[in-house]
């Protein structure tokens, strides 16, 4: 009928208003903040910070950054996307017992970790525990940090399962890691990609000291087709069981290291071990002091340890010798 009015059910009006005024899902922020007095229920903004890395990371967009406002213990973290954790201007700690502090597991992730103090409490047991445990990553940058007390694993365990993964370590101290219960699988830094994968590592301006077993472990044993290329520059490797192990038995993969402007001293066993064949394992060493070790340089198999002619290899119980020289250009 003309002029008639049709009533609208009250329930329909309520539903429409609810849709109109409902709050949309909160968007992830590019930059978030954590604080020792924060709360993970907060939005992780500058004025309402979260309390832990794990609380902040789901509120931070991929490729974003989490900053630390003030001192605090910010907890263990699993990382599955690109992220930067920047805490250079305060005391930021991660303390764990018999577990990994950080796990990184994304083949596309580019992760930066800066200004964080990792403490493993010297715990030992049957399960491996590492300061930073890399399972997959495009690139991991660790800088301006301290990693200590991971007695049942490594300070940094770099075992990517994806191709062409990169590790960058700069201005980091790794100490008191590795334990006598795990002589072949614990220490400062482990570089050991999955079969068929390539891993590249650059370690600069770093102290790797007082680790029970191996300072830097570069090994393709049993990992068919893997390739490791490592550059170690301006690094101190001291008071470890072994300073550096470069090992690639014939038929597994390749392990190659460039060691320059560094100090390898006072390691209980060997300063530098190179084990394999000429095509599988080699080290090139320049302007480096290798002294005070049980054995300065140990070459096994037909591996190559080449000198640029400006090293100081003396003062060890047994010095050993380079297998050849490399011309400087």
C-alpha positions in Angstrom: 0.0 0.0 0.0 1.3 3.5 -0.9 2.5 5.4 2.2 2.7 2.3 4.3 5.7 1.8 6.6 7.4 -1.6 7.0 8.9 -2.1 10.4 12.5 -3.4 10.7 13.1 -6.1 13.3 15.0 -4.8 16.3 17.5 -7.7 16.1 18.5 -6.6 12.5 19.1 -3.1 13.7 21.4 -4.4 16.5 23.3 -6.6 14.1 23.8 -3.7 11.6 25.1 -1.4 14.4 27.5 -4.1 15.6 29.0 -4.5 12.2 29.3 -0.7 11.8 31.0 -0.1 15.1 33.0 -3.3 15.6 36.8 -2.7 15.9 38.9 -4.1 13.0 41.7 -6.5 13.8 44.8 -4.6 15.0 47.4 -4.2 12.3 51.0 -5.2 12.8 53.4 -2.3 13.4 56.6 -1.9 11.6 58.4 -0.9 14.8 57.5 -2.2 18.3 58.9 -1.8 21.7 59.6 -3.9 24.8 60.5 -2.9 28.3 61.5 -4.6 31.6 58.3 -3.2 33.1 56.1 -3.8 30.0 53.1 -6.1 29.5 52.6 -8.5 26.6 48.9 -7.6 26.7 50.0 -4.1 25.5 50.1 -3.1 21.8 53.9 -2.9 22.0 53.9 0.8 21.2 56.4 3.3 22.5 54.1 4.4 25.3 52.6 0.9 26.0 55.5 -1.5 25.4 55.4 -5.3 25.7 57.5 -7.3 28.1 59.1 -10.1 26.0 60.4 -10.7 22.4 57.9 -13.5 22.1 55.1 -11.2 23.1 56.1 -8.5 20.6 56.9 -10.5 17.5 53.3 -11.4 16.5 52.5 -7.6 16.7 55.5 -6.7 14.5 55.3 -6.9 10.7 57.6 -9.1 8.7 60.7 -7.0 8.1 60.0 -4.8 11.0 62.0 -4.0 14.1 61.7 -4.6 17.9 63.5 -2.1 20.1 64.4 -2.4 23.8 63.4 0.7 25.8 65.2 -0.1 29.1 67.0 -3.0 30.9 65.2 -6.3 31.2 65.2 -10.0 30.7 63.2 -10.5 27.5 63.0 -14.3 27.2 63.5 -17.0 24.6 62.2 -16.5 21.0 61.3 -18.5 17.9 61.7 -16.5 14.7 59.9 -17.5 11.5 60.1 -14.2 9.5 62.4 -11.4 8.7 62.9 -9.2 11.8 65.4 -7.0 13.5 66.0 -7.1 17.3 67.9 -3.9 18.2 68.8 -3.3 21.9 72.2 -1.5 21.6 71.4 1.3 24.0 70.4 -0.7 27.1 71.0 -3.9 29.0 68.9 -6.5 27.2 69.2 -10.1 28.4 68.0 -13.5 27.4 68.5 -16.1 30.1 67.5 -19.8 29.5 68.3 -23.1 31.3 68.8 -26.2 29.2 67.1 -24.9 26.1 67.8 -22.8 23.0 67.6 -19.0 23.5 66.7 -18.1 20.0 65.6 -20.4 17.2 65.5 -19.1 13.6 63.5 -21.2 11.1 62.5 -19.6 7.9 64.3 -20.0 4.6 63.4 -16.4 3.5 64.1 -14.7 6.8 66.7 -11.9 7.1 67.3 -11.5 10.8 69.4 -9.0 12.7 70.2 -9.4 16.4 72.1 -6.6 18.1 73.0 -5.6 21.6 71.7 -8.7 23.4 73.3 -10.7 26.3 72.6 -14.4 26.0 73.1 -16.5 29.2 72.8 -20.3 29.2 73.6 -20.7 32.9 76.2 -23.5 32.2 73.4 -26.1 32.1 74.3 -29.6 30.8 72.1 -32.5 29.9 70.9 -34.8 27.2 69.2 -32.2 25.0 71.3 -29.7 23.0 71.0 -26.1 23.9 72.4 -23.2 21.9 72.5 -19.5 22.2 71.3 -18.9 18.6 70.1 -22.0 16.8 69.7 -21.4 13.0 67.6 -24.1 11.2 66.7 -22.1 8.1 67.5 -18.5 7.1 68.4 -16.4 4.1 70.8 -14.3 6.3 71.5 -13.9 10.0 73.4 -10.9 11.4 74.6 -11.1 15.0 76.4 -8.0 16.3 77.4 -6.2 19.5 76.3 -9.2 21.7 77.6 -11.6 24.3 76.8 -15.3 24.3 78.0 -17.5 27.2 77.3 -20.6 29.2 75.7 -22.9 26.6 77.5 -25.9 27.9 75.4 -28.5 26.0 75.7 -26.9 22.5 77.1 -23.9 20.7 77.0 -20.2 21.2 75.8 -20.0 17.6 74.7 -23.2 15.9 74.4 -22.5 12.1 72.9 -25.6 10.4 70.7 -24.2 7.7 68.6 -26.7 5.6 68.1 -24.2 2.8 70.5 -23.2 0.0 72.9 -20.2 0.1 72.3 -19.2 3.7 74.6 -16.5 5.2 75.8 -15.8 8.7 77.5 -12.6 9.7 79.0 -12.2 13.2 80.5 -8.9 14.2 81.7 -7.6 17.6 80.4 -10.6 19.5 82.0 -12.5 22.5 81.2 -16.2 22.8 82.5 -17.9 25.9 82.0 -20.8 28.3 80.1 -22.9 25.9 80.5 -26.6 25.0 80.9 -29.4 27.4 83.0 -32.5 28.0 80.0 -34.7 27.5 79.7 -33.6 23.9 83.2 -33.3 22.6 82.3 -33.5 18.9 79.2 -31.2 19.0 79.7 -28.2 21.2 81.7 -25.0 21.5 81.7 -21.5 20.1 80.3 -21.4 16.6 79.2 -24.4 14.5 78.8 -24.1 10.7 77.4 -27.2 9.2 74.7 -27.0 6.5 72.3 -29.7 5.4 73.3 -32.1 2.6 73.6 -30.4 -0.8 73.4 -26.9 0.8 75.8 -24.0 0.8 76.6 -21.9 3.8 78.7 -18.7 3.9 79.9 -17.2 7.1 81.8 -14.0 7.9 83.1 -13.6 11.5 84.8 -10.3 12.3 86.0 -8.3 15.4 85.0 -11.2 17.7 86.2 -13.0 20.8 85.7 -16.7 20.9 87.3 -17.7 24.2 87.1 -20.2 27.1 84.9 -22.7 25.2 85.4 -26.4 26.2 85.7 -28.0 22.9 85.9 -26.1 19.6 86.0 -22.4 19.0 84.9 -22.5 15.3 83.7 -25.8 14.0 83.5 -26.0 10.1 82.6 -29.5 9.2 80.9 -31.5 6.4 81.5 -34.9 7.8 78.7 -37.2 6.6 76.9 -34.2 4.9 77.1 -35.2 1.2 77.3 -32.3 -1.3 77.4 -29.4 1.3 79.7 -26.5 0.8 81.1 -24.1 3.5 83.0 -20.9 2.9 84.1 -18.9 5.9 86.0 -15.7 6.4 87.5 -15.0 9.9 89.1 -11.6 10.3 90.3 -9.7 13.4 89.1 -12.6 15.7 90.7 -13.9 18.9 90.4 -17.6 19.5 91.9 -18.4 22.9 91.6 -21.0 25.7 89.3 -23.3 23.7 89.8 -27.0 23.3 90.6 -26.4 19.6 90.8 -23.0 18.0 89.4 -23.8 14.5 88.5 -27.1 12.9 88.1 -27.2 9.1 87.0 -30.7 8.1 85.7 -32.2 4.9 86.5 -35.8 4.4 86.7 -37.0 0.8 83.3 -37.6 -0.7 81.2 -35.5 1.7 81.5 -31.8 0.8 83.9 -28.8 0.9 85.1 -26.6 3.8 87.2 -23.6 3.1 88.3 -20.8 5.4 90.2 -17.5 5.0 91.8 -16.5 8.4 93.3 -13.0 8.5 94.6 -10.5 11.1 93.7 -12.8 14.0 95.1 -14.4 17.2 94.9 -18.2 17.8 96.5 -18.8 21.2 96.5 -20.9 24.3 94.1 -23.5 23.0 94.6 -26.8 24.9 94.7 -28.9 21.8 95.3 -27.5 18.3 95.2 -23.9 17.2 94.1 -24.8 13.6 93.2 -28.2 12.2 92.6 -28.7 8.5 91.4 -32.2 7.6 90.5 -33.6 4.1 91.8 -33.5 0.6 93.2 -30.6 -1.5 89.8 -30.1 -3.2 87.7 -30.6 -0.1 89.4 -28.8 2.8 91.7 -25.8 2.8 92.7 -22.8 4.8 94.4 -19.6 3.7 96.0 -17.7 6.5 97.5 -14.2 6.5 98.9 -11.9 9.2 97.8 -14.2 12.0 99.6 -15.3 15.2 99.3 -18.9 16.2 101.1 -19.4 19.5 100.9 -21.1 22.9 98.7 -24.0 21.7 99.2 -27.7 22.2 99.8 -27.9 18.5 99.8 -24.8 16.4 98.8 -26.2 13.0 97.7 -29.8 12.3 97.1 -30.8 8.7 95.5 -34.2 8.2 95.0 -36.2 5.0 96.1 -34.2 2.0 94.3 -31.0 3.0 95.9 -27.7 2.3 96.9 -25.0 4.8 98.4 -22.1 2.8 100.2 -19.1 4.2 100.5 -15.6 2.7 104.0 -15.5 4.2 103.4 -13.0 7.0 102.1 -15.3 9.8 103.7 -16.0 13.2 103.6 -19.7 13.8 105.7 -20.4 16.9 105.8 -20.9 20.6 103.4 -23.9 20.5 104.3 -27.3 22.1 104.4 -28.5 18.5 104.3 -25.8 15.8 103.4 -27.8 12.7 103.9 -26.3 9.3 101.9 -24.8 6.4 101.7 -27.0 3.3 102.4 -24.1 0.9 102.3 -20.4 0.3 100.0 -18.1 -1.5 101.3 -15.1 -3.5 100.2 -11.7 -2.2 98.8 -9.4 -4.9 
